[in-house]
Amino acid sequence: MTSERDMAEWDAAYLLGALSAEEAAEYERHLAVSGEPAELRDGAELTSILDVLSPEEAMALLDAEPAPRREEAPAAPASFAAATQRRRERSRGSRWVTTLASAAAFLLIGGLVGYAVIPRQSSDGVDLQAMAAGQRQGVTASLALSEEPWGTRLDWECQYTKDWAVKATGYDLVVTTKQGAESVVASWRPSGVEKQASNLAAATVIPKSDIRTVTIRESGSPTPLAVTTLA
């Protein structure tokens, strides 16, 4: 029998359609018994979101180098969703490698079913602006928001200026809309040694024009550590 841990690792693979028919059926039985959120079974809306990213854009978000093109190589898939379909035909071992990479790109689209932080190299043209200090000292940060066709991309870096901040269990990047709705779009952990984290990126389907504030908080705490307020 598949363990609970294995089932948890199947979430993104199921939503991406990368499970076999037998695995998908087993996963759906697991959801029915465990009563997990219905959002995991309602992934149909994600196809259009994945389609707005070209394969090159999706892999760029993963900090991956696209394979060099050859004349004899097959034509690239028309969309990221089509690329996922091709992955289904691969062996189970290689499929898990590609599924984990695809899941990271999928979860990068925050605000629907999940969130993630994707380390990446700095991109030219990203202008990080200092975030205002929050209600507790210990973290300083800089942030950039970039409007995209599918929502908003967020790039940031932070410095841990207090011992407690270096050893914190985790941090959340929280977007608050102009209507007051909050959404955790990214989460990360400090190394416990390094006093900074840089070249971090995440994204949300929330349009930049709908965002009122972006806040860094210690996981599980409502206290803001750094805040950016949009006009």
JOGIMO-V426434 format. One record per pair of residues at least 12 apart in sequence whose ideal C-beta (glycine too) atoms are under 6 Angstrom apart, sorted by the first residue. I is the first residue (numbers start at 0). J is the second residue. D is the distance in Angstrom with one decimal. If there is no record, write none. Layout:
# JOGIMO-V426434
i->[I I]
j->[J J]
d->[D D]
This chain:
# JOGIMO-V426434
i->[6 9 10 11 11 12 13 14 15 15 15 16 17 17 38 46 48 48 49 49 50 50 51 51 52 54 54 54 57 57 60 60 60 61 61 61 62 103 107 108 109 109 109 110 110 110 110 114 114 114 116 116 116 116 117 118 119 119 121 125 125 126 127 127 129 130 130 130 130 131 133 133 133 133 134 134 135 135 137 137 137 137 138 138 138 138 139 140 140 140 140 141 142 142 144 146 150 150 150 151 151 152 153 154 155 156 157 158 159 165 165 166 167 167 169 169 170 170 171 171 171 171 172 172 173 173 174 174 174 174 175 175 176 177 177 184 184 185 210 212 212 213 214]
j->[29 26 39 102 105 98 26 42 83 101 105 83 86 98 112 80 108 149 79 80 78 80 148 149 79 75 79 82 79 104 104 107 117 100 103 104 119 115 202 202 184 202 203 182 203 204 205 183 184 185 185 187 199 201 200 198 198 200 198 143 154 143 141 143 141 142 225 226 227 226 223 224 225 226 222 223 222 224 160 161 163 164 157 164 224 225 158 155 157 215 225 156 155 227 207 207 203 204 205 203 207 202 201 200 199 197 196 195 194 189 194 191 189 217 188 218 187 215 183 186 216 218 184 185 214 216 203 205 210 213 211 212 209 209 211 201 203 201 229 226 228 227 226]
d->[4.9 5.2 5.9 3.1 5.6 4.7 5.1 4.0 5.2 5.5 5.9 6.0 5.8 4.6 4.7 5.4 5.5 5.8 4.7 4.8 4.6 5.5 5.5 4.7 5.0 5.9 5.8 5.3 4.7 4.5 5.6 5.6 5.9 5.8 5.7 5.7 4.4 6.0 5.1 6.0 3.7 6.0 4.1 5.2 4.5 4.6 5.5 5.8 5.2 5.3 4.6 4.3 5.5 5.6 5.3 5.9 5.6 4.9 5.6 5.0 5.1 5.7 3.8 4.9 5.2 5.3 3.9 6.0 4.8 4.9 3.6 4.3 5.3 5.5 5.3 5.6 5.3 5.8 5.9 3.8 6.0 3.8 5.6 5.3 4.1 5.6 4.9 5.8 3.9 5.6 4.3 5.6 4.3 5.1 5.5 4.4 5.2 4.0 5.8 5.4 4.5 4.7 5.1 4.9 5.4 3.9 5.4 4.7 4.9 5.7 5.9 5.7 5.9 5.4 4.7 3.8 5.8 5.9 4.8 5.2 5.1 5.3 5.6 4.0 4.6 5.9 5.7 5.9 5.6 5.6 5.2 4.6 5.1 5.8 4.7 5.3 4.4 3.6 5.5 5.9 5.1 4.6 5.1]
